[in-house]
Amino acid sequence: MEKTTIARSYATALFELAGRRGEVETVSRAFARVNALLASNRRIGEFLGSPKIELAAKKRVLRTTFESRVPLIFLNFLLVVLDQRRQRLLHDIAREYDLLVDQKLGRVNVNVTLAREPGPSDMEAITARLSALTGRAVVAHVHVEPAILGGIIVRYGDRLLDGSLRRRLVSLRGRLMEANIAVRNPGTLPG
């Protein structure tokens, strides 16, 4: 089974259980905390993934670390993930879970590429415009890529909107080259 399919199955099961208990967003925040912890210290991931460390020891550490910090439903989920030896998929499960939460709340994740870091007012304007465009609340994930020179590139779902200065310049260059060829060869002028 592909890891995305497995992660989606785990995320869906947790999402349904959390939904019945009214803890969907609480579990989402718990996932964010655990992912931040795993990202900040790779040794934690190595500990959880090591076949040399007994499962009981891993579970004891998880209970001690998270017992009062995350909802019980989430702690139990982590223990099941350990039982099934799927701890390496925690990041993927969290991503799939967040997609389910966003879908439930009517949010759409949008990747925004800009040439420079936007200010708060720029982000508000971008988010408002994208929300109007998509008809849904937007969660913008900003990436800075100086090579686009200016403008904006937006990706969501299977759509790509490229309003970058770089693309416009490449397009203009192509039109100028076509015009130059047409001027040099009058027989190629249209109509």
N, C-alpha and C positions, 0 to 999 in steps of 0.2 A: 504494500500500500504506500502511496506517495505521502511524504511527510505533511503536505498541506491538507490532504484529505484526512489524515489522522488528527492533525491539529484542529481542523474544523469540527470533527466529531466530538472531541473533548470540549471545545469551546461551546458547541451547541448544547451539550448535556449540562454544562455548568450554567449557561445562560438560562435555560429552561428552569432549572432548579432555583437559581437566584431570582428569576421572575416570579415564581410561585411564592417566594418569601419576601418580595419587595426589596431585594438587595442588589439589583442589577448594577446601579452606579457605584455602590459601595464596593462591590467585587471588582469593578473596573479600576477604582482607585487602589485597591489592594494589589492588583496585577501591576499597576504602574510602580508602586513602591518596591515590589519584589524584582521587577525588571531593572529598576534603577540600582538596586543593591547588587544584582548580578553583573550589571554593566560596570559598576564602580570598582568591583573586586573580582577578578577572574578566578581567584583561588576558591571562592564560594562555589562557582560553577564546577570547578575541578573536584571539589569535595563531593558535591551532589552526584557527579558523573562517575566517580571512581569506583571501579568494581572491587577494589581492595578494602573499601570501607563497608562494614556491615549495614544492611538496610535498617536494622533497629537503631543503630547509632545515628544514622542520617535523620530518621524520624524523630529521635529524641532532640536533636539539635533544632529541627524545624519547629517542634512544639515549644521548646524553650524560647526560641527567637521570636516566633510570631503569635504565640497564644493570646496575648493581650493586645496585639497590634493589628490583627486582621480579623474579619468576621469568621466565625467558626466554620461556616459552610466553605469558605475559601481554604482554610487550614486543612480541613478534611479532604478537599479537592487535591491540594498539594501532596497529601499523604497517599492518595490513590494514584496520582501521577508517579510517585516514587515506587509504589507497589508494582506498577505496570512498566517500570523502567523507561518512562517517557520524559524524564526531567530535561533532557536536551531539547525538547520541543516547547519548553515553557514560553519562550519569546514568540514562537509561531502561534501557540495557543492564545496568548494574550492579544496578538494582532487580529486573529480571527474573532476573538471575543469582542474586541473594540469595534470591529466592523458590524457585528450583530447589534451592539449598543447604538451605534450611529444610525443604523437602519431603523431601529425601533424609535429613536428620538427624531427621525426625519433629518438627520445631518448627512452632509456629503463631504468626504475628504477630498481636498483639492491640493495638488502640488503646484506651487507657484515659484517660478524661477525669475529672479531679478538680477540686474547687473551690480546692485549694491544693496547693503542692508537697509531695509525700510524703517522709517520712523513710526512711532505709534499712530500718528494721524494718517500716514500712508497706508498702514495695515488696516485701519478702520475703513478707509475709502475702498481699498481693494476688496476686503471682506464684504462690505455692503454691496458693491457692484456685482461680485460673484454670487452673492445670495439672490440678488434680483435676477441675474442671468439664469441660475439653476432652479429658482423657485423653492429653494430649501436653505436651511441654516448651513453655513459653510464653516468647516474646520480647515484653515489654511496651513499648509506645511511649506514654509519658505526655504528655498535654496538660493544661495548667492552664487552666480556664475558670471564673472566679469566679461567673459568672451561674448556674451550676447550684446554688449555695448550699451544697451538701454532698452526701454520697453518692458514687456512682460511675456512670459510663456506660461500657459495654464494647461494642466493635465488633470482630467477627472474622468473616471470610467474609461470609456474607449475614445474619448474626445481629446484633441490637442488643438489649442488656440495659440498660434505663434504670432505675437505682436512685437517681436524683438526688432530692434534697430538693425541687428546683423542680417536678419532675414529680409528686411526691407531693402537694405543696401545690396544684397546679393540679387534680389529681384530687379532692382533698378539697373544694376550692372548688366544683367541679361537683356533687359529692354534696350539699353543704350547700345549694346553690341549688335542686337538685331537691327536697330535703326542705322547703325554705322554700315552694316553689310548691305542694307537696302539702299543707302545713299551711294555706295561704291558700285552697286549693280542695279541700276535703275529698272531693269527688267524684272526684278524681284519685288518691286513695290506692289502692294496689294491694290486690287481693283481698279 
